[in-house]
Amino acid sequence: MPGASPHPETAADRRSYRWPFWAAVIAVAVAVVFLVLPDLAGVPARLVEGCGKWIAAAGVLELLSAVGFVFLFKLVFAAPVSWRRSVPAALRALAASTILPAGGLIGPTMGAWSASTERPSLSALTRSTATFVILTNAPGAIVLAALGTLLWLGLPGDPHQIALTLLPAALASGLLIATWLAGRPSRRQTSPPHRGRFMRRLAKPVSDLSDGITEARELVTTGNWKLTGALAYYAFDSAVLWAAFHAYGHAPPVGVVAMGYLVGSLAGALPIPAGLGVVDGGLVGALVLYGAPVAPAAAAVLLYRGISLLLPLALGAVGWLSRPAANRQLSAHERRAGLVGLARAQRRVELELVTADAD
């Protein structure tokens, strides 16, 4: 046709036009942020100038947090499995929980699936995942309830506002009480025969979730020592943020760090890979809201996020690399067991033939 372009624009051409545009938009946005918030301009320099000893301490604290995760994973998902197989599975679960969207639910399930050759059922995975999620979040909820109440009463220091102290404490307390009561054993009621198909399909997952709550309650009441893993997983990870503040020479009160960590980490519930952007922004915003200066808070959060992401991923890589070796060892063991069984069967047949000839 007259006037038509001899080379029509393709989708690849359109994409090649778009990436410089979006790169320019991002560059302008970053420039605007640094112009609007001059305090943030010193964050890169602070990251470089951080005290090496405190940064190393933050790494050790994150490693201890990972150890707590392994202990709790062993208790909930891999009690009958040997430590040799359960530790790599727990490390894989830790990495998946760190990097995947909604990783707190998906990660432990992936680790449990790879922990044993006998694949657990979907019902068992649902029950154990519910137990694990409750136990990992319980220490933070308890600290939030207690510390929020104390701050409202004016004991550790500022702030005292109800919205920042008593309201989060009340929500955490209500969630803890509701979960504890939901875990009380109750008599199972027979379902009505006229219940719809959707409700019948929903009954099994709801029952598995209820069993998971009950299992968490029973583990707490029995007082297994591996429950300390839940406390270590929360406490040492939050201590990484405290050490990150010290690395840059400005550590706000412990109450500010603890409340900022607990409230800001709620952004991690959004289904975004590794919580990139939302967790960082949530932590900085919460810390500033509770009284931490902007620039030290931003630098500390960036250091905390770097350590809390990279170290679990490195440990997860070790767990994934150790999986083929474990599988080879298991296959060799199974082959040896099969050969032994075959030899025994052959020996039994020979004995029967000898006995028959004697008769």
C-alpha positions in Angstrom: 0.0 0.0 0.0 1.2 3.5 -0.7 2.7 5.2 2.3 3.1 2.0 4.2 6.3 1.4 6.0 8.4 -1.3 4.4 9.4 -2.5 7.8 6.5 -2.6 10.2 7.3 -2.1 13.9 7.6 -5.4 15.7 7.0 -6.2 19.4 10.8 -6.4 19.9 11.2 -2.9 18.6 8.5 -1.6 20.9 10.3 -3.3 23.9 13.6 -1.7 22.8 12.0 1.7 23.0 10.4 1.1 26.4 13.4 0.1 28.5 15.3 3.4 28.1 12.1 5.2 29.0 11.5 3.2 32.2 15.2 3.5 33.1 14.9 7.3 32.8 11.8 7.2 34.9 13.5 5.2 37.7 16.6 7.5 37.5 14.4 10.6 37.9 12.5 9.0 40.8 15.7 8.2 42.6 17.0 11.7 42.0 13.7 13.2 43.3 13.9 11.1 46.5 17.4 12.3 47.2 16.4 15.9 46.6 13.3 15.7 48.7 14.9 13.8 51.5 18.5 15.2 51.8 19.1 13.0 54.8 19.0 9.9 52.6 21.9 11.2 50.5 24.3 10.1 53.1 23.0 6.5 53.2 25.5 5.0 50.7 28.4 6.6 52.5 27.1 5.2 55.8 26.9 1.7 54.3 30.6 1.9 53.4 31.7 3.4 56.7 29.8 0.9 58.9 31.8 -0.7 61.7 33.2 -4.0 60.6 32.9 -5.6 64.0 29.2 -4.8 64.3 28.6 -6.0 60.7 30.4 -9.3 61.5 28.3 -9.5 64.7 25.1 -9.0 62.6 26.2 -11.9 60.4 26.7 -14.2 63.4 23.3 -13.2 64.8 21.6 -14.1 61.5 23.4 -17.4 61.5 22.0 -18.1 65.0 18.6 -17.2 63.8 19.0 -19.8 61.0 20.0 -22.4 63.7 16.8 -21.7 65.5 14.8 -22.2 62.2 16.5 -25.6 61.8 15.6 -26.7 65.3 12.0 -25.8 64.9 11.8 -27.4 61.5 13.2 -30.6 62.9 10.5 -30.5 65.7 7.5 -29.9 63.4 8.3 -31.5 60.1 11.1 -33.9 60.5 10.9 -35.5 64.0 11.4 -39.1 62.7 14.0 -38.1 60.1 17.7 -38.1 60.9 19.5 -34.8 61.5 21.7 -35.6 58.5 18.7 -35.4 56.2 16.6 -32.9 58.1 19.3 -30.1 58.4 19.7 -29.7 54.6 15.9 -29.8 54.2 15.6 -27.1 56.8 18.2 -25.0 55.0 16.3 -25.4 51.8 13.1 -24.4 53.6 14.8 -21.3 55.1 16.0 -20.1 51.6 12.6 -20.7 50.1 10.9 -18.9 53.0 13.2 -15.9 52.4 13.0 -15.5 48.7 9.6 -16.8 47.5 6.3 -14.8 47.6 4.3 -16.0 50.7 7.5 -17.9 51.5 6.4 -18.4 55.2 3.8 -20.8 53.9 5.5 -22.3 50.8 9.1 -22.6 52.1 8.5 -25.0 55.1 6.3 -27.1 52.8 9.0 -27.4 50.2 11.6 -28.4 52.8 9.3 -31.0 54.4 8.6 -32.4 50.9 12.3 -33.0 50.3 13.1 -34.2 53.8 12.1 -37.8 53.4 11.6 -40.3 50.6 8.1 -41.0 51.9 6.2 -38.0 50.6 3.8 -36.6 53.3 0.2 -36.2 52.3 -1.4 -32.8 51.6 -3.3 -33.0 54.8 -0.2 -33.6 56.9 1.6 -30.8 55.1 -1.3 -28.4 55.8 -1.4 -29.4 59.5 2.4 -29.1 60.0 2.6 -25.8 58.1 -0.1 -24.3 60.2 1.8 -25.4 63.3 5.1 -24.0 62.1 3.6 -20.6 61.1 2.0 -20.3 64.5 5.1 -21.2 66.4 7.4 -18.9 64.4 5.1 -15.9 64.8 4.2 -16.5 68.5 7.4 -15.0 70.0 7.0 -11.8 68.0 3.3 -11.5 69.0 4.1 -12.0 72.7 6.9 -9.3 72.6 4.6 -6.9 70.7 1.8 -7.4 73.3 4.1 -6.9 76.3 6.3 -4.2 74.9 3.4 -2.2 73.5 1.7 -2.2 76.9 4.8 -1.2 78.7 5.5 1.7 76.3 1.9 2.9 76.8 2.5 2.8 80.5 5.6 4.9 80.0 8.1 2.4 81.5 10.8 1.9 78.9 10.4 5.3 77.3 8.8 7.0 74.3 6.5 6.7 72.5 3.3 6.7 74.6 0.6 7.2 72.0 -2.2 4.7 72.1 -2.1 4.2 68.3 1.5 3.2 68.4 1.6 1.2 71.6 -1.7 0.0 73.1 -3.4 -0.7 69.8 -0.7 -3.0 68.4 -0.5 -4.7 71.8 -4.2 -5.3 71.9 -4.3 -6.7 68.4 -1.4 -9.1 69.2 -3.0 -10.1 72.5 -6.3 -10.8 70.8 -4.6 -12.9 68.1 -2.7 -14.9 70.7 -5.8 -15.6 72.8 -7.9 -16.5 69.8 -5.2 -19.0 68.6 -4.8 -20.5 72.0 -8.5 -21.0 72.4 -8.9 -22.4 68.9 -6.4 -25.0 69.8 -8.5 -26.4 72.6 -9.6 -30.0 71.8 -13.3 -30.1 71.1 -15.8 -32.9 70.3 -16.2 -33.4 66.6 -19.7 -32.7 65.4 -21.3 -34.6 62.6 -21.7 -32.6 59.5 -25.3 -32.0 58.3 -26.2 -34.2 55.3 -27.7 -31.2 53.4 -24.4 -29.3 53.4 -23.4 -28.0 49.9 -20.5 -29.3 47.8 -18.4 -26.3 48.4 -18.7 -26.6 52.2 -17.9 -30.3 52.0 -14.7 -29.6 50.1 -13.8 -26.8 52.5 -14.3 -29.0 55.5 -11.1 -31.0 55.1 -8.7 -28.0 54.9 -10.4 -26.3 57.8 -10.1 -29.5 59.8 -6.4 -29.7 58.9 -5.9 -26.1 60.0 -7.7 -26.7 63.2 -5.5 -29.8 63.8 -2.4 -27.7 63.2 -3.5 -25.1 65.8 -4.1 -28.0 68.3 -0.7 -29.4 67.5 1.0 -26.1 68.2 -0.8 -25.8 71.5 0.2 -29.3 72.5 3.9 -28.7 71.6 3.8 -25.5 73.8 2.3 -27.3 76.7 4.7 -30.2 76.5 7.7 -27.8 76.5 10.0 -29.6 74.0 13.4 -28.0 74.0 13.4 -27.5 70.3 10.7 -24.8 70.8 13.6 -22.6 71.7 14.2 -22.6 68.0 11.2 -20.4 67.5 12.4 -17.9 70.0 15.9 -17.9 68.6 14.6 -17.5 65.0 12.8 -14.3 66.0 15.1 -12.9 68.6 18.4 -13.2 66.7 16.9 -11.9 63.5 15.6 -8.8 65.2 19.0 -8.4 66.9 20.6 -8.2 63.5 18.7 -4.9 63.0 19.9 -3.7 66.4 23.5 -4.6 65.5 23.1 -2.8 62.1 22.2 0.4 64.0 25.4 0.1 66.1 27.4 -0.4 62.9 26.7 3.2 62.0 27.2 4.6 65.4 23.6 5.6 66.2 21.5 3.0 68.1 18.0 4.2 69.2 16.5 2.6 72.4 15.9 -1.1 72.2 12.1 -0.5 72.5 12.2 1.6 69.3 14.1 -1.0 67.4 11.9 -3.9 68.6 8.6 -2.1 67.9 9.9 -0.8 64.5 11.0 -4.4 63.6 7.7 -6.0 64.6 5.4 -3.4 63.0 7.5 -2.9 59.9 7.9 -6.6 59.2 4.2 -6.9 58.7 4.7 -5.7 55.2 6.4 -9.1 54.5 2.9 -10.6 54.4 2.5 -9.2 50.9 3.1 -11.8 48.2 6.2 -10.1 46.8 9.5 -12.0 46.1 11.8 -11.5 49.1 9.6 -8.6 50.2 11.8 -6.4 48.1 10.8 -2.7 48.5 7.8 -3.3 50.7 9.6 -4.8 53.7 12.5 -2.2 53.4 10.0 0.7 53.2 7.9 -0.7 56.0 10.8 -1.1 58.3 12.2 2.4 57.6 8.8 3.9 58.0 8.0 2.1 61.2 11.4 2.9 62.8 11.0 6.6 61.9 7.5 6.5 63.2 8.7 5.2 66.6 11.5 7.8 66.8 14.6 6.6 64.9 16.3 9.2 62.7 15.8 8.8 59.0 19.3 8.4 57.7 20.6 5.9 60.3 17.3 3.9 60.0 17.6 3.7 56.2 21.3 2.6 56.4 20.6 0.0 59.2 17.6 -1.4 57.3 19.6 -1.8 54.1 22.4 -3.6 56.0 19.9 -5.7 57.9 18.1 -6.7 54.7 21.3 -7.5 52.9 22.4 -9.9 55.7 18.9 -11.4 56.3 18.6 -12.2 52.6 22.1 -13.2 51.5 22.9 -15.5 54.4 19.8 -17.7 54.2 20.2 -17.9 50.5 23.8 -19.1 50.9 22.7 -21.6 53.5 19.9 -22.8 51.2 22.4 -23.3 48.4 24.4 -25.5 50.7 21.2 -27.5 51.4 20.4 -27.9 47.8 23.9 -28.9 46.9 23.9 -31.6 49.6 20.6 -33.1 48.4 22.1 -35.0 45.4 24.8 -36.6 47.7 22.1 -37.6 50.2 20.0 -39.1 47.4 23.0 -41.0 46.0 23.8 -42.4 49.5 20.1 -43.4 49.9 20.1 -45.1 46.5 23.3 -47.0 47.3 21.8 -48.1 50.6 18.7 -49.3 48.8 20.8 -51.2 46.3 22.7 -52.8 49.1 19.5 -53.8 50.9 18.1 -55.2 47.6 21.3 -57.3 47.0 21.2 -58.6 50.6 17.5 -59.5 50.2 18.2 -61.3 46.9 21.1 -63.3 48.4 18.9 -64.3 51.4 16.1 -65.4 49.1 18.5 -67.4 47.0 20.0 -69.1 50.0 16.5 -69.9 51.3 15.7 -71.6 47.9 18.9 -73.6 48.0 18.1 -74.8 51.5 14.6 -75.9 50.4 16.1 -77.8 47.4 18.6 -79.5 49.7 15.8 -80.5 52.1 13.7 -81.8 49.3 16.6 -83.9 47.9 17.2 -85.4 51.4 13.6 -86.4 51.7 
